[in-house]
Amino acid sequence: MIEKTLHAARRTLHARHTLLGLLAMAVLMLPAWSHAKVQMLDRIVAVVNDGAIMASELDERINTIALQFQEKGQPLPPPAVMREQVLDRMVLERMQLQLAERGGIKVDDATLNQALAGIARQNGMTLEDFAAALRQDGYDWAQFREQIRQDMLISRLQQRSVASRIRITDREVDRFLSSEMGKKMFEADFRLGHILVRLPAGASPEQVQAAKQKAESLVERLNQGSDFQQLATSESDGPKALEGGDLGWRPAAQWPSLFAETAIDMSKGEISQPLRSGAGFHIIKMMDRKGGIEKVVTQYQVRHVLIKADALTTAQEARSEAMRLHDSIASGQQEFTAVAAEHSDDPGSARNGGELGWITQGEMVPEFEDMMLNTPVGELSPVFESQFGFHFLRVDGTRDADMSEEFRRMQATQALQKRRFEEELETWLQEQRSESYVDIRL
């Protein structure tokens, strides 16, 4: 997935180093900064189904992670631990990219360029300036583009495979809002640290007991003063192990229920006892907490056109039709409302000239939201793809809105969806890993 936390422009040496560190942290690219010329034979370090991960790929990714640690001033974990952690992450990435390819999921150059332009804007640059800044720091622009493409492919795969199965009913929202837990969970944001002691699918009682004992031992070490980030880096099987287990900030209601129900009463700095899930035993640390959600939010007035592929229309034909309609509006030949009413495959908005009403961030699927946030008011977006088909949109205006009961219900729905998504994603990844052929040859 695309990292949204790349920060302000690098116009001084300090800013350049900050950007470099954040890019490395997100593991968005393979570096070109090493000047060593070592002659060596490549070899396979892992086989993932019908694909292979080479030692050279692993070494390049390790170099990127090492750069992250250097930028943060953190000691590196032992080499063997580093190689195992990085390779495990690469295996999961490769497995998902293979699934995306088999599912026909693609990210075209126009969509990729729009995403890159959004990243550049977050850094206060044009796309050309951003590319030049990366090249100046020694990074390969083509490799950076391909890593972003891969992140987008994985995000789309997860949306198609996991998010599409999640349905939140009005009754669930009502129950959540009326519960004591629901009321408390809108009162705080948490920043959590995480350590996972993983269990394989169908673990034996002996494996469960061994994992539990290891988790309890880690809690004991933490309570005796061991550094959480260092222990997470060296011992955790979680997806953020190489970031010291830092899961970042999130409203309390959006954490998986296993975490939220424990964290809601934790104080800053407190360590939980091991929490059992299907993935293994989790240890969480309350790294920080703060007050509740904002009372005022920005909303976007958006209209769009959707063209779907179906039994009679291929994806390429749907894309071409969306491009044709987009260009007819951009050139002034047709009005947006007329095109939407006649051609859009979204019946709910087509009858209103493509009008979707006022949208709050978090309501739409990621591809739509990213485009909405990165399209200036009054301008036509490029054609882009989501799980529903091919869209283009126009943002007609923005406004700041007070938090209302409707907004509170929307926030509750999003929180339940995000919580369910993370729980389902963890299970889905475990299932896919167990069904894949993975041969580690370290």
Secondary structure, DSSP 8 states (H G I E B T S, - for coil): ---S---S---SHHHHHHHHHHHHHHT-S-B------------EEEEETTEEEEHHHHHHHHHHHHHHHHHHT-----HHHHHHHHHHHHHHHHHHHHHHHHTT----HHHHHHHHHHHHHHTT--HHHHHHHHHHTTB-HHHHHHHHHHHHHHHHHHHHHTGGG----HHHHHHHHHSHHHHHHTS-EEEEEEEEEE--TT--HHHHHHHHHHHHHHHHHHHTT--HHHHHHHH--STTGGGTTEEEEEEGGGS-HHHHHHHTT--TT-B---EEETTEEEEEEEEEEE----SEEEEEEEEEEEE---SSS-HHHHHHHHHHHHHHHHTTSS-HHHHHHHH-S-HHHHTTTTEEEEEETTSS-HHHHHHHHHS-TT-B---EEETTEEEEEEEEEEEEEE--HHHHHHHHHHHHHHHHHHHHHHHHHHHHHHHS-EEE--
